[in-house]
Amino acid sequence: MLPIIENNFDSLMLFLAESKYDRIFLLADENTKTYCYPLLQGLLPDAIVIEIKAGEKNKQLDTCNYVWQQLSEHHASRHSLLINLGGGMVSDLGGFVAATYKRGIDFVNIPTSLLAMVDASIGGKTGIDFKGIKNMIGVIALPKLVFVHPIFLQTLTPRHILSGYAEMLKHGMIADPSYLSELLQNKVSDMKDWALLIQKSIEIKNSIVEQDPLEKGIRKSLNFGHTIGHALESYFLEDEENAFLHGEAIAWGMVLESMLSMDLLGMKESDYKQLLQFVENNYRPIKLLASEYETLIAFMNHDKKNIDGKIAFVLLKDIAEVQLDVFCTKQQIQKAFSIINTSHH
């Protein structure tokens, strides 16, 4: 099911009119409640709004408990609907809550961040972080509808736009050289027409998910940049001053995993350098001490993609030529980390 991209809310209203839900709940965080909900409020006069705190650190069981409690207190039945209005954190947690409440109620994702539009709201992955590890608890459950309205991008800071842009770059890296070169040439700050690029990213992700919904094979390619990226994100999450947004960590994760791809699989140095230059020019630098490498590798040891306790990477032989389940030694990973410290001008 492809998400619907529209500059109005007609398809959403048609879906709700045809579906006959007994109650409609809308999950928003404090930011999307303030900046995004007003655009929908008049269309959903009877919706019961559940507000949660914003930020990845709230993507945990306590927040689920609160949302389950609200659903229960307001008599949500198996014929109720939960609309997740927000970025990836809201759609991940809201999808998980809906999939588990009364063994599953319908949910709709209305992504409000670029990251959620091109990535988190598609493909049915839901979940929460547990004991500091990203997305440790979750289920695969498909939304009834994903509704993308580019107007919500106007509520985002440039930093959050770039965070979503990293996942679009990933789609180009794993699937489409011409899309990648278009993305690398754009000046993100000047972008006017997002709809076409969002459409392209959604099509790439969707076609991969449809071939392999349960991530037994090709869907793993969507994890390019994420083995190292998630470790960076989890590690810096504890330090609120220096915490990285998901896409910022993934951007650097792709740089490091491209370096591994170059070393181990012969990916072209020119492709690696082009990505490195774009990331250096657009994303905040990461500072790592050699003494931190062990901790980062410990985070990678918890990665869901690992096999037999070995850290499994998705690497590239070439742009759009993916190699799954590549095992790297600790020395190879540490060498990749060391380039972060030498790469900043």
C-alpha positions, 0 to 999 in steps of 0.5 A: 500500500503506497502512502497517499501524498496530497496537498489537501486532506480529502483522501483522509476524510474519505477514508474516515467517512467510509470506515465507521470507527466508533471512536477516533483517537489522535496521538501527538507529542507536545510539538505536533499538538502545538504546530500540526494539530491545528491544521486538522482540528476542524476536520476531526471535531470528535477526536480524543487527543492523547498528548505525550512528551516529545523526543526519542528518550520518551519512546519507552514503555512508560509512555506506552503505559500512559497511552494504553491507559488513556485508550482504556479510560476513554473506552477505546474498543477494537473498532476504534482508530488511533491516528499518529500525528508526528515524526518517527517517534510518534509513529513507532510508539503509536503503531506499537500501542495500537498493534498491542491494545486489545490485540490490535486496533487500526491505526493511521500514520500522518507523518509530520517530519521529513524523516517520518514521511520517507521512512518511519511511517512506511513498512509497518515497523513499530516499537520502542527503545528498551534499556537504552537500545533503539527499537528493542521491543516492537512488532511489524504491523501495517497502518490502514493508511499513511497520509503525507501532506507536505505542508507539515514540512513548514513546521520543521527546522532546517536541522530536522529537514536534513535529518530526514534527508539522510534517509533519502540519501540512503535510498539513493545509495542502495537503489538508484544512482541517478536519484542519489546524484540529484540529492547530492547536487541539491541545496537542501535550504533552497528546496521548493518542491518536496513532493516529487522527491518524497514520492521517489523515496517512498517508492524505493522503500515501498518496493523493497518492503513489499518484496520482503515484509519480514526482513529475511533478505532484501529489506535488510538493505534499508539498514545501510548506515544504521549499524554504526548510525544506531550505535552513535545515536544510542551512545549520544542519547545519554548526553542531552546537550550533544544528542544527535538526531536520527538522520544526523547519526545515520549520515555519519553511519553511512560515511563509515559504512561506505569506508568499510564498503571501500575497504572490504568490497571495493566500492569506488573511492570517488563515491565514498568521497562524494558522500563524505563531502556532502555530510561534512558540508551539511551535518554537524561533526561528530567528535570521538575519542579512541577510548569511546570505540569499545562502548560504541562496539558494545552498542553494536553487539545489541543490534537486531541484525546480528547473527551468532553474536557477530556484528552484521553490516549491510555494505555496498559493492557499488551504488545500488549494489548491496551486500547483506550480512557482511561481518567486520572485525573489531579492528576494521570497525575501529579503523572506520571510527578513526576517520571521523576524527581526521575528516573534519576540516 
